[in-house]
Amino acid sequence: MCIVAASLYYTNRLAANLAHEERKNVEQLVEVLKLQYSTDPATQQYASIAIGQNKTIPLILSDDKDVVQDYKNLDSNKIEKDNAYLQHKLAEFKELHPPIIFNYDFGQQYVYYGESSLLQQLRYYPYVQLTIIILFLIVVLIALSSAHRSLQNQVWVGLSKETAHQLGTPLSSMEGWLELLKDTESNNEAVVEMQKDLDRLKLVADRFSKVGSAPQLEEEDLVARMQNMVDYMQKRSPNKVNISLQTDNKEVPVNISGPLFDWVVENLMRNALDAMDGKGEIEVRIQDQKQQVWVDVSDTGKGMARHQVKKIFTPGYTTKKRGWGLGLSLSKRIIEQYHHGSLFVKQTEAGKGTTFRIILRR
């Protein structure tokens, strides 16, 4: 911006100096015009040559009633095609510069003049330079943003794979201890539930291990998948929270990565549970729109303010006292980058709840 400001200042000075020189040239031409009325042939010839040398500054000669007497360095084709062209140029020149007046035996004449092409180019040059600098800055910002996103992706992938690796060892140990508990019949009921949670932990570790690599999308029944998620979350929710699934279709086939899609839905439901303080409703609604499938996850929790909605998918942003603020950001990446869909806040109102919408394209 400093370069542009300095360039504007310097160019405007040059333009002002050039404009001053052009006016002096026009004044000299006016003096030469007077020589045309001389009776001396040599003087008249000198005047004609001097006037002919001006090939850059457009001129219009008129009388005191704005009747054009002569012109120079104007577009002849436009003059022939448009009868009002000369009058338009005369009005334009009047706004640019005051006329140069000279008297001769038959009365007063007025010389109006415009700007040469060189002067016009000089006036526009700083804006061309500003445009180039802005384009350059845009390219730099895009490059920096791309580099930042690439670094973020590397951090996501590294963190996820390290988490999966760290979970592997204790999970193996837990599985061994669980096998020992199965030997005692009195532990059967507890063992079944523990096995479910252990399988869930394995699934979580598998999800983390898949981050950063393109998942294999397979056609699955979304209704059955979501019903399993609803049942799983209902068992692990407070007694005063009811989770329901609403759909008009018995089956909705879509191409998804089951483990990653479950992760997204689980994130949305856990956020909903955190927002309801132990009581309320969570409704999952599936709508088949032929070309798209909509999955709405609605809760009756606290809702969000407008400024929170704008930041909710930003990595590191969280409204909770604990947590890294990565859940919704990861969920958005999974839906948009891996499933080529959309995840956004469809509706929210403070004190009434929030609805997140997932759009899957077929």
Phi and psi in degrees as a GROMACS rama.xvg file:
@    title "Ramachandran Plot"
@    xaxis  label "Phi"
@    yaxis  label "Psi"
@TYPE xy
-64.3011  -41.3598  CYS-2
-61.4249  -44.4067  ILE-3
-64.4964  -43.3861  VAL-4
-61.6859  -44.5177  ALA-5
-64.0515  -39.993  ALA-6
-65.1148  -41.8807  SER-7
-60.5636  -45.86  LEU-8
-61.6774  -48.6765  TYR-9
-66.4776  -42.0351  TYR-10
-66.5435  -39.4654  THR-11
-63.7195  -37.0478  ASN-12
-64.1918  -45.0779  ARG-13
-60.7325  -42.4005  LEU-14
-64.4879  -40.4233  ALA-15
-64.4311  -41.4569  ALA-16
-64.7694  -42.2643  ASN-17
-66.0927  -38.9349  LEU-18
-62.9134  -39.0342  ALA-19
-63.7952  -42.5424  HIS-20
-65.1598  -38.3325  GLU-21
-65.3845  -37.3818  GLU-22
-65.2855  -41.0924  ARG-23
-61.1156  -39.3847  LYS-24
-63.8157  -40.4889  ASN-25
-66.4952  -41.4908  VAL-26
-60.7233  -38.7672  GLU-27
-66.5884  -37.4785  GLN-28
-64.253  -36.3602  LEU-29
-62.7075  -40.7399  VAL-30
-63.2039  -37.4726  GLU-31
-67.8719  -36.3958  VAL-32
-56.4251  -37.6489  LEU-33
-62.5759  -29.9739  LYS-34
-70.0087  -19.382  LEU-35
-64.4967  -22.9079  GLN-36
-91.31  7.91784  TYR-37
-73.6392  151.872  SER-38
-85.1766  -8.98025  THR-39
-83.2618  118.825  ASP-40
-59.2266  -37.969  PRO-41
-64.0981  -39.6754  ALA-42
-66.0132  -41.6787  THR-43
-62.6963  -40.8977  GLN-44
-64.4851  -40.6534  GLN-45
-62.0417  -42.9904  TYR-46
-62.3985  -42.2455  ALA-47
-63.9129  -42.2659  SER-48
-64.329  -43.4136  ILE-49
-63.799  -41.6309  ALA-50
-67.0794  -37.9418  ILE-51
-67.1928  -22.5663  GLY-52
-72.4098  -17.9993  GLN-53
-81.0348  104.081  ASN-54
-118.845  10.0736  LYS-55
-120.551  -37.4034  THR-56
-91.0003  120.421  ILE-57
-72.984  135.318  PRO-58
-129.196  148.26  LEU-59
-134.519  128.273  ILE-60
-105.502  125.555  LEU-61
-138.256  167.505  SER-62
-95.0197  -171.667  ASP-63
-71.84  -7.33963  ASP-64
-105.85  17.4442  LYS-65
61.2565  27.3591  ASP-66
-87.6874  121.242  VAL-67
-69.8462  122.832  VAL-68
-94.8034  -36.8633  GLN-69
-160.881  165.738  ASP-70
-152.489  164.942  TYR-71
-153.82  144.86  LYS-72
61.2346  37.7744  ASN-73
-117.038  160.124  LEU-74
-71.8868  109.635  ASP-75
-65.2852  -35.4675  SER-76
-62.9323  -42.2323  ASN-77
-67.0107  -35.7955  LYS-78
-64.3756  -38.8952  ILE-79
-70.4741  -37.2611  GLU-80
-81.263  -30.5228  LYS-81
-124.481  113.044  ASP-82
-68.6489  -24.399  ASN-83
-92.0456  -0.0420223  ALA-84
-58.6713  -46.6331  TYR-85
-62.6838  -39.6025  LEU-86
-66.9359  -36.7266  GLN-87
-64.9457  -43.1422  HIS-88
-65.9663  -37.1811  LYS-89
-61.6442  -44.7519  LEU-90
-64.0567  -38.1287  ALA-91
-64.5933  -44.0616  GLU-92
-66.6649  -33.971  PHE-93
-61.0219  -38.3095  LYS-94
-72.9243  -29.4508  GLU-95
-75.3537  -48.9559  LEU-96
-142.514  149.067  HIS-97
-68.9698  149.74  PRO-98
-73.2072  160.087  PRO-99
-103.404  121.916  ILE-100
-103.82  137.484  ILE-101
-141.186  151.468  PHE-102
-107.78  145.845  ASN-103
-142.921  -174.932  TYR-104
-61.4393  -25.9128  ASP-105
-97.7342  0.572746  PHE-106
132.598  -161.716  GLY-107
-93.5669  146.636  GLN-108
-124.666  149.056  GLN-109
-121.585  128.029  TYR-110
-108.281  116.764  VAL-111
-107.454  144.241  TYR-112
-141.858  153.767  TYR-113
-106.345  -157.043  GLY-114
-105.599  143.397  GLU-115
-69.4517  160.173  SER-116
-61.155  -34.3785  SER-117
-63.1428  -42.6192  LEU-118
-66.8467  -39.1705  LEU-119
-64.2528  -42.512  GLN-120
-63.4724  -37.9917  GLN-121
-65.2488  -36.2435  LEU-122
-69.463  -34.4813  ARG-123
-84.0456  -17.8442  TYR-124
-55.4697  -46.5215  TYR-125
-59.8692  -33.3522  PRO-126
-73.1904  -34.1219  TYR-127
-64.1329  -42.9123  VAL-128
-63.3642  -41.5584  GLN-129
-61.9071  -41.7629  LEU-130
-61.1764  -43.9117  THR-131
-62.6266  -42.6438  ILE-132
-65.8833  -39.7778  ILE-133
-63.3149  -44.2667  ILE-134
-61.2259  -40.7853  LEU-135
-61.724  -44.3397  PHE-136
-63.5542  -38.2372  LEU-137
-63.0091  -43.5945  ILE-138
-61.9182  -43.3085  VAL-139
-62.7208  -43.9605  VAL-140
-64.4116  -40.3692  LEU-141
-62.9717  -42.4465  ILE-142
-63.6035  -43.2879  ALA-143
-64.5595  -41.6333  LEU-144
-63.3996  -41.5134  SER-145
-63.8319  -42.6659  SER-146
-63.4784  -39.2737  ALA-147
-65.1366  -43.4535  HIS-148
-63.8704  -38.9568  ARG-149
-62.6631  -41.9037  SER-150
-65.1433  -41.1822  LEU-151
-59.7265  -44.7026  GLN-152
-61.4779  -39.5255  ASN-153
-63.6581  -39.4751  GLN-154
-65.3054  -43.88  VAL-155
-58.2492  -50.0038  TRP-156
-63.812  -45.296  VAL-157
-61.398  -45.5115  GLY-158
-61.8881  -43.9277  LEU-159
-65.3879  -46.5434  SER-160
-68.2533  -34.662  LYS-161
-66.7898  -39.0764  GLU-162
-62.0546  -44.9407  THR-163
-61.2963  -39.5948  ALA-164
-65.709  -43.4434  HIS-165
-67.4212  -32.2293  GLN-166
-73.6242  -23.2087  LEU-167
-60.0059  -46.5842  GLY-168
-64.9029  -52.595  THR-169
-64.0031  -30.0155  PRO-170
-66.1195  -39.9874  LEU-171
-63.6549  -41.0602  SER-172
-65.13  -43.5141  SER-173
-61.5105  -39.2737  MET-174
-63.6372  -37.9447  GLU-175
-64.8664  -45.3731  GLY-176
-63.6768  -34.7354  TRP-177
-66.6985  -36.4234  LEU-178
-63.4747  -35.4229  GLU-179
-66.6928  -38.1971  LEU-180
-67.0315  -27.5561  LEU-181
-66.4225  -19.2001  LYS-182
-70.0065  -19.4964  ASP-183
-101.576  118.014  THR-184
-62.9788  -30.1274  GLU-185
-65.8134  -15.9216  SER-186
-96.0633  6.66555  ASN-187
-55.9196  -48.3776  ASN-188
-64.4376  -44.1564  GLU-189
-66.0799  -38.1696  ALA-190
-63.5783  -39.3549  VAL-191
-60.2175  -46.2541  VAL-192
-68.7895  -37.854  GLU-193
-64.6177  -36.9339  MET-194
-63.6783  -38.3514  GLN-195
-62.7527  -44.1928  LYS-196
-68.4012  -35.3314  ASP-197
-66.0907  -41.0525  LEU-198
-62.4915  -35.6952  ASP-199
-67.2052  -40.5142  ARG-200
-63.7276  -37.8241  LEU-201
-62.8516  -39.5143  LYS-202
-63.4763  -41.2803  LEU-203
-61.5017  -45.2515  VAL-204
-61.7062  -38.484  ALA-205
-65.408  -37.6426  ASP-206
-61.8119  -46.9988  ARG-207
-61.259  -36.9498  PHE-208
-69.2557  -22.7504  SER-209
-84.7321  -16.3257  LYS-210
-64.3104  130.753  VAL-211
100.151  -15.8285  GLY-212
-117.883  142.438  SER-213
-65.1345  119.113  ALA-214
-76.991  158.051  PRO-215
-87.0772  115.547  GLN-216
-84.1368  131.971  LEU-217
-128.841  149.709  GLU-218
-73.2998  125.191  GLU-219
-136.817  160.652  GLU-220
-82.1532  110.256  ASP-221
-65.2346  -34.0024  LEU-222
-63.177  -47.6753  VAL-223
-64.0862  -40.4023  ALA-224
-62.4189  -44.7739  ARG-225
-71.0698  -33.1304  MET-226
-64.604  -38.9132  GLN-227
-62.9198  -40.6314  ASN-228
-66.0399  -41.8056  MET-229
-61.6674  -45.1705  VAL-230
-62.8745  -43.4724  ASP-231
-62.7383  -46.2553  TYR-232
-71.6037  -31.1082  MET-233
-63.3387  -40.4196  GLN-234
-66.7012  -22.7034  LYS-235
-109.813  20.1159  ARG-236
-110.524  158.926  SER-237
-58.4455  156.09  PRO-238
-61.8252  -28.2865  ASN-239
-90.2035  9.25929  LYS-240
-107.204  128.161  VAL-241
-112.837  127.148  ASN-242
-114.414  126.242  ILE-243
-130.946  157.019  SER-244
-118.283  128.245  LEU-245
-120.134  129.272  GLN-246
-157.506  149.707  THR-247
-93.7973  -6.0362  ASP-248
-119.691  142.35  ASN-249
-73.4373  -32.3758  LYS-250
-137.076  138.807  GLU-251
-133.828  95.6535  VAL-252
-75.4966  130.412  PRO-253
-142.98  156.555  VAL-254
-91.5268  112.109  ASN-255
-142.09  164.724  ILE-256
-95.8903  105.948  SER-257
-51.0895  -54.1292  GLY-258
-60.7192  -40.9393  PRO-259
-71.8045  -38.7462  LEU-260
-66.17  -39.6906  PHE-261
-58.8847  -38.3733  ASP-262
-60.334  -43.8889  TRP-263
-61.1127  -49.4983  VAL-264
-63.781  -40.5646  VAL-265
-62.8979  -40.596  GLU-266
-59.5168  -45.5585  ASN-267
-63.6469  -41.0306  LEU-268
-69.1451  -39.971  MET-269
-65.967  -38.7378  ARG-270
-62.4427  -39.6653  ASN-271
-63.6392  -42.2752  ALA-272
-62.5304  -40.8804  LEU-273
-64.2084  -29.7988  ASP-274
-83.8748  -8.5495  ALA-275
-105.173  -5.04654  MET-276
53.4514  42.0639  ASP-277
89.1239  -0.962734  GLY-278
-153.676  145.519  LYS-279
143.75  -166.69  GLY-280
-123.414  138.931  GLU-281
-121.573  122.077  ILE-282
-117.306  127.862  GLU-283
-107.065  120.451  VAL-284
-118.873  128.528  ARG-285
-108.043  127.936  ILE-286
-125.948  121.439  GLN-287
-90.4866  112.897  ASP-288
-106.888  27.1291  GLN-289
67.127  -69.0809  LYS-290
-82.0683  -19.2954  GLN-291
-138.605  159.279  GLN-292
-124.464  127.351  VAL-293
-103.269  133.544  TRP-294
-122.407  112.023  VAL-295
-103.504  129.94  ASP-296
-115.075  108.234  VAL-297
-113.582  145.861  SER-298
-134.822  166.001  ASP-299
-108.852  38.363  THR-300
-87.4602  -148.798  GLY-301
-75.3642  -22.5081  LYS-302
75.2995  -177.25  GLY-303
-136.249  151.411  MET-304
-78.9394  162.773  ALA-305
-60.8674  -39.5332  ARG-306
-67.9981  -26.4885  HIS-307
-73.3663  -35.4314  GLN-308
-60.7127  -38.0574  VAL-309
-68.2592  -25.6701  LYS-310
-106.764  -4.19221  LYS-311
-62.0238  -28.6089  ILE-312
-97.8279  7.36552  PHE-313
-78.0233  128.972  THR-314
-57.1671  131.513  PRO-315
93.192  -13.2343  GLY-316
-86.783  128.558  TYR-317
-149.24  147.881  THR-318
-99.7763  1.67348  THR-319
-93.0902  159.194  LYS-320
-72.0532  -29.4378  LYS-321
-122.746  157.493  ARG-322
116.786  159.362  GLY-323
-99.0865  -7.02938  TRP-324
71.0262  35.9638  GLY-325
-108.616  -18.5535  LEU-326
-57.917  -54.9624  GLY-327
-69.8029  -35.0059  LEU-328
-63.2072  -45.6772  SER-329
-63.7344  -40.0743  LEU-330
-60.8815  -43.3583  SER-331
-63.3762  -40.9381  LYS-332
-63.3391  -42.7839  ARG-333
-61.5507  -44.5976  ILE-334
-71.0773  -44.899  ILE-335
-81.0424  -42.7718  GLU-336
-84.565  -37.6831  GLN-337
-94.7098  -34.9309  TYR-338
-104.87  -3.37174  HIS-339
56.0888  36.3638  HIS-340
-115.552  -152.564  GLY-341
-139.755  146.994  SER-342
-137.078  124.544  LEU-343
-155.353  167.188  PHE-344
-83.3532  110.644  VAL-345
-75.1834  -41.9482  LYS-346
-157.864  142.717  GLN-347
-154.904  147.683  THR-348
-150.146  130.638  GLU-349
-57.1095  126.69  ALA-350
85.3059  -7.29861  GLY-351
-120.862  -16.246  LYS-352
120.14  -178.772  GLY-353
-138.769  146.966  THR-354
-124.686  121.374  THR-355
-98.6918  140.015  PHE-356
-118.547  131.524  ARG-357
-107.216  130.012  ILE-358
-114.449  120.686  ILE-359
-109.432  128.303  LEU-360
-97.3276  143.21  ARG-361
